């Protein structure tokens, strides 16, 4: 990408898209095409076609998606499948028709089978059953990977797929019903301390392991891959370590200095037992994550909650 290249970031106000935008601005890029979902409904085929005809983007970061935590995924199953398939299909096909120079598709670690061997290697895709609670979202993302792969094979489009692990960072969702585990726990512990609550309730048993990557690291990886990677094989982006939910809760409790108890609500689902990404491939290309979990959590507490506990 040249500094004057016309870059479209789909989903620029979301957690991932906004991190990519900040990274590119920091690198000196400024020729962006940015549309909110109100300005451009990416599910609408004609509107997307008109947008490409008018704007003619050269490079695309496809970070737009309908996303949510375990409850949202399991409740709005049809919406997650339909919305994500429509967004992807419209952008991929118009990118091919308008000869976009390069497109990056952002997926998710939930594409892997529920009981796949750990750590999760790229070749484990489609080797077993998916986790039921987020199966529709995962199937949409798998379809996106295959669209990238096969538009490249049939039409020689330079489309690449990037699969990040669990993400956290600026512009995350903190709704207790629809958010992912880390932002939900941050909000619960902050509110428990503010309200002098005796305990914090954590969903599930606390035993599942999760790997967490700060969005600033992901944005750095996306820029690196856009410049250095071109293949029909998708590539994992992980931090390189994971932690179980109980120890995550204990870490947040320590950082916030909350003195109450932690109660585990075992009536709530755990989800996949472990989702630890094998990042050997991207590490071998010369990229590695830099922001540790404790440092990353402290950054969020300052940004989102204006919380300082030094």
BELMOFEN-V568678 format. One record per backbone hydrogen bond with DSSP energy under -0.5 kcal/mol. NH is the residue of the N-H (numbers start at 0). CO is the residue of the C=O. E is the energy in kcal/mol with one decimal. If there is no record, write none. Layout:
NH;CO;E
NH;CO;E
//
This chain:
4;1;-1.7
6;4;-0.8
6;30;-2.6
7;58;-3.0
8;6;-0.6
8;32;-1.3
9;7;-0.7
9;60;-2.1
10;8;-0.6
11;8;-0.8
13;10;-1.4
16;10;-0.5
17;13;-2.2
18;14;-1.0
19;15;-2.3
20;16;-2.4
21;17;-2.3
22;18;-2.1
23;19;-2.6
24;20;-2.4
25;21;-2.1
26;22;-1.6
27;24;-1.3
28;23;-2.6
29;2;-0.9
30;2;-0.5
31;29;-1.3
32;6;-2.8
33;31;-0.6
39;35;-2.2
41;39;-1.0
43;40;-2.1
44;42;-0.8
47;43;-2.2
48;44;-2.3
49;45;-2.5
50;46;-2.1
51;47;-2.3
52;48;-2.0
53;49;-2.2
54;50;-3.0
55;51;-1.9
57;5;-2.3
58;5;-2.0
59;101;-2.2
60;7;-2.3
61;59;-0.6
61;103;-3.5
62;9;-1.7
62;60;-1.4
66;64;-0.7
68;177;-2.2
72;68;-2.7
73;69;-1.6
74;70;-1.8
75;71;-2.6
79;75;-2.6
80;76;-1.7
81;77;-3.0
82;78;-2.5
83;79;-1.2
84;80;-2.1
85;81;-2.5
86;82;-2.3
87;83;-2.3
88;84;-2.8
89;85;-2.3
90;86;-2.0
91;87;-3.0
92;88;-2.3
93;89;-2.0
94;90;-2.2
95;91;-2.0
96;92;-2.6
97;93;-2.3
98;95;-1.3
99;94;-2.6
100;57;-1.5
101;57;-1.4
102;157;-2.2
103;59;-2.8
104;159;-3.0
105;61;-1.9
106;104;-0.6
106;161;-3.2
108;163;-0.9
110;107;-1.4
111;108;-1.5
113;128;-2.7
114;128;-0.5
115;112;-1.6
118;275;-0.7
119;275;-4.0
120;118;-0.7
123;120;-2.2
124;121;-1.4
126;123;-1.7
133;130;-0.7
134;131;-1.4
137;133;-2.5
138;134;-2.8
139;135;-1.9
140;136;-2.1
141;137;-2.6
142;138;-2.4
143;139;-1.8
144;140;-2.1
145;141;-2.3
146;142;-2.2
147;143;-2.3
148;144;-2.5
149;145;-2.5
150;146;-2.6
151;147;-1.6
152;148;-1.8
153;149;-2.8
154;150;-1.8
155;151;-1.3
156;150;-1.4
158;156;-1.8
159;102;-2.8
161;104;-3.0
162;234;-2.8
163;161;-0.7
164;236;-1.9
165;210;-0.8
167;212;-1.6
171;168;-1.0
173;171;-0.5
178;174;-2.1
183;179;-1.9
184;180;-2.5
185;181;-2.4
186;182;-2.3
187;183;-2.4
188;184;-2.7
189;185;-2.4
190;186;-2.6
191;187;-2.4
192;188;-2.2
193;189;-2.4
194;190;-2.4
195;192;-0.9
196;191;-2.4
199;260;-2.2
201;199;-0.5
201;262;-3.4
203;264;-2.4
208;272;-2.6
209;242;-2.8
210;274;-0.7
212;165;-3.0
214;167;-2.2
216;213;-0.8
217;213;-1.9
218;214;-2.9
219;215;-1.8
220;216;-2.3
221;217;-2.8
222;218;-2.2
223;219;-2.2
224;220;-2.8
225;221;-2.5
226;222;-1.6
227;223;-1.7
228;224;-2.6
234;160;-1.9
236;162;-2.5
242;209;-2.4
244;207;-2.1
245;205;-2.5
247;243;-2.1
248;244;-2.5
249;245;-2.2
250;246;-2.2
251;247;-2.5
252;248;-2.5
253;249;-2.1
254;250;-2.6
255;251;-2.6
256;252;-1.1
257;252;-2.2
260;197;-2.9
262;199;-2.9
264;201;-2.8
264;262;-0.6
265;263;-1.2
267;264;-1.6
274;208;-0.9
276;274;-0.6
277;119;-2.6
278;276;-0.8
282;278;-2.4
283;279;-2.4
284;280;-0.9
285;281;-0.5
285;282;-1.2
286;281;-1.8
291;289;-0.8
295;291;-2.7
296;292;-2.7
297;293;-2.1
298;294;-1.9
299;295;-1.9
300;296;-2.4
301;297;-1.6
302;298;-2.5
303;299;-3.3
304;299;-0.8
304;300;-0.6
305;301;-0.6
306;300;-3.1
307;305;-0.5
//
